[in-house]
Amino acid sequence: MVRRVRAALTNEVPNGAPLRLPAGILGPKVLLINELAGSGADFFPWIFRQLKVGPLIGTRTWGGLVKSSVHYAFVDGGAMTAPDNGVFDPINNKWVAENGGVAPDIEQKISAAAVAKGKDLQLEKAVEESLKLLEREPWPAVKNPAYSTPSRKL
């Protein structure tokens, strides 16, 4: 998730642009979260924070990070599941997000009035914060060194 330029790849194509490595989305990141996010969507923001990828923006997640590994089929086509696994942080010896969710770093609620006007306050806040982060950590310039001149020993 955290990607910063570590190397670059190029060849002798005239005016060729170097390829940044690792490939992917480089630079600052933010993550939008809300109270409808549960299970893996509780875990992902927790990991995002643990890895210090960027700020979480929105509202606290749902807080239901349990897994059901057994699914019982009924004769009528229905099914039943029961949670039997939970995710915990072995370093802090705490359950991850269970019954508490993951709190945002920057709280930004969704406003029905704003949505009615076609505005997404969380997305606007995410763009605002991303631009601030980009100012602090600009896109890295990558320029290849001069090409070596092969020589032969006589």
Backbone torsions as a table, in degrees:
resi	resn	phi	psi	omega
1	MET	NA	-44.1	178.3
2	VAL	-83.5	113.6	-178.4
3	ARG	-125.7	121.7	173.8
4	ARG	-130.0	153.2	-178.5
5	VAL	-60.5	127.6	178.3
6	ARG	-116.4	-24.8	-179.8
7	ALA	-161.4	176.1	175.8
8	ALA	-144.8	156.8	-176.5
9	LEU	-127.0	135.2	177.8
10	THR	-149.6	170.8	172.1
11	ASN	-138.7	-173.3	-173.4
12	GLU	-89.0	25.7	176.4
13	VAL	-68.0	127.2	179.7
14	PRO	-56.2	132.2	179.6
15	ASN	58.9	22.7	179.0
16	GLY	-72.0	139.4	178.2
17	ALA	-88.2	133.7	177.8
18	PRO	-64.9	148.3	175.9
19	LEU	-94.8	124.4	-180.0
20	ARG	-76.0	142.2	176.7
21	LEU	-123.3	133.2	4.8
22	PRO	-74.7	153.6	175.8
23	ALA	-72.8	159.8	178.7
24	GLY	129.7	-164.3	-178.2
25	ILE	-88.2	104.3	-179.6
26	LEU	-90.7	162.7	174.8
27	GLY	94.2	-171.2	-173.8
28	PRO	-67.6	151.2	179.3
29	LYS	-137.7	150.5	171.9
30	VAL	-131.4	161.4	-179.9
31	LEU	-131.9	127.0	176.3
32	LEU	-87.4	132.7	178.5
33	ILE	-134.3	158.4	173.8
34	ASN	-156.0	178.9	-174.0
35	GLU	-69.8	-10.5	178.1
36	LEU	-87.6	-6.9	-179.1
37	ALA	-85.8	121.0	178.2
38	GLY	-140.3	173.7	179.9
39	SER	58.8	-119.3	179.8
40	GLY	-61.2	-27.1	178.4
41	ALA	-80.4	-4.4	165.5
42	ASP	-89.0	-39.1	-176.0
43	PHE	-70.7	-43.9	-176.7
44	PHE	-58.0	-48.5	178.3
45	PRO	-65.5	-30.9	177.5
46	TRP	-63.9	-45.5	177.8
47	ILE	-65.4	-41.6	178.6
48	PHE	-54.5	-43.2	179.1
49	ARG	-71.8	-44.5	-179.3
50	GLN	-57.1	-39.0	-178.8
51	LEU	-84.5	-1.2	179.9
52	LYS	54.9	44.7	-179.2
53	VAL	-72.4	-43.6	-178.5
54	GLY	174.7	179.8	-177.0
55	PRO	-74.8	149.3	172.8
56	LEU	-94.4	129.7	-175.7
57	ILE	-123.4	131.6	176.6
58	GLY	137.7	-130.5	179.8
59	THR	-129.3	163.1	-177.4
60	ARG	-54.9	138.7	177.9
61	THR	-72.8	170.9	-172.0
62	TRP	-61.9	-45.1	178.7
63	GLY	93.1	36.7	178.3
64	GLY	-125.8	76.6	-176.3
65	LEU	-105.6	72.1	174.7
66	VAL	-128.5	162.1	-176.2
67	LYS	-128.1	146.9	174.4
68	SER	-111.4	118.4	-178.5
69	SER	-96.8	-11.7	-179.4
70	VAL	-119.9	131.6	178.1
71	HIS	-122.7	118.4	-177.2
72	TYR	-96.2	121.5	179.7
73	ALA	-87.0	139.4	175.9
74	PHE	-100.2	157.3	-178.7
75	VAL	-65.0	-24.4	-178.9
76	ASP	-85.3	5.1	179.0
77	GLY	98.2	-11.1	177.8
78	GLY	-78.6	-178.6	179.6
79	ALA	-150.7	161.9	177.2
80	MET	-134.5	140.0	175.2
81	THR	-131.9	158.4	174.9
82	ALA	-142.5	131.9	-179.6
83	PRO	-63.6	132.9	-179.0
84	ASP	-137.9	6.9	177.1
85	ASN	-136.9	142.2	176.1
86	GLY	-130.5	151.0	179.8
87	VAL	-98.1	131.8	177.8
88	PHE	-133.1	160.1	179.2
89	ASP	-94.2	108.6	-176.7
90	PRO	-71.1	-19.5	179.7
91	ILE	-75.5	-46.5	-179.0
92	ASN	-97.1	-2.1	179.4
93	ASN	52.7	50.8	179.5
94	LYS	-135.1	151.9	173.4
95	TRP	-70.2	141.1	-179.9
96	VAL	-85.3	114.5	172.4
97	ALA	66.7	-14.1	-173.2
98	GLU	-60.6	125.7	-180.0
99	ASN	63.0	9.2	179.4
100	GLY	-137.1	-21.4	-177.4
101	GLY	69.2	-171.5	177.5
102	VAL	-117.4	121.9	-178.4
103	ALA	-78.9	147.6	177.2
104	PRO	-76.1	158.0	171.4
105	ASP	-79.3	-34.0	178.4
106	ILE	-127.1	112.6	-179.0
107	GLU	-79.3	129.1	176.3
108	GLN	-146.6	106.8	-179.0
109	LYS	-79.7	156.2	174.2
110	ILE	-84.5	129.6	-178.2
111	SER	-106.5	123.5	178.2
112	ALA	-60.5	-37.2	179.2
113	ALA	-64.6	-40.8	179.2
114	ALA	-68.0	-41.6	179.2
115	VAL	-61.4	-39.9	178.9
116	ALA	-61.1	-27.1	178.4
117	LYS	-93.0	5.5	178.8
118	GLY	81.4	20.0	-179.5
119	LYS	-107.3	144.3	176.1
120	ASP	-118.5	98.2	-174.5
121	LEU	-64.3	-35.2	178.3
122	GLN	-66.7	-44.8	179.6
123	LEU	-64.5	-41.6	178.2
124	GLU	-61.6	-41.4	178.1
125	LYS	-65.2	-39.4	179.0
126	ALA	-62.7	-42.6	178.2
127	VAL	-65.0	-44.7	178.9
128	GLU	-57.4	-48.2	-179.2
129	GLU	-67.8	-38.1	178.5
130	SER	-62.5	-40.9	178.7
131	LEU	-65.3	-37.3	176.2
132	LYS	-63.4	-44.3	179.8
133	LEU	-64.5	-37.6	-179.9
134	LEU	-66.6	-33.1	175.3
135	GLU	-64.7	-39.7	180.0
136	ARG	-74.4	-31.6	-179.1
137	GLU	-133.3	81.6	-175.9
138	PRO	-66.9	164.2	178.3
139	TRP	-58.6	125.1	-176.0
140	PRO	-70.8	130.2	175.9
141	ALA	-76.8	135.1	178.9
142	VAL	-126.2	119.9	179.1
143	LYS	-131.4	130.0	-177.9
144	ASN	-73.5	151.6	177.0
145	PRO	-72.7	172.0	176.6
146	ALA	-62.0	141.9	179.0
147	TYR	-70.3	143.8	180.0
148	SER	-73.7	155.2	177.2
149	THR	-108.1	111.8	-179.6
150	PRO	-64.4	147.1	176.4
151	SER	-134.2	159.4	176.6
152	ARG	-123.6	144.9	176.4
153	LYS	-88.5	137.7	178.6
154	LEU	-91.2	NA	NA
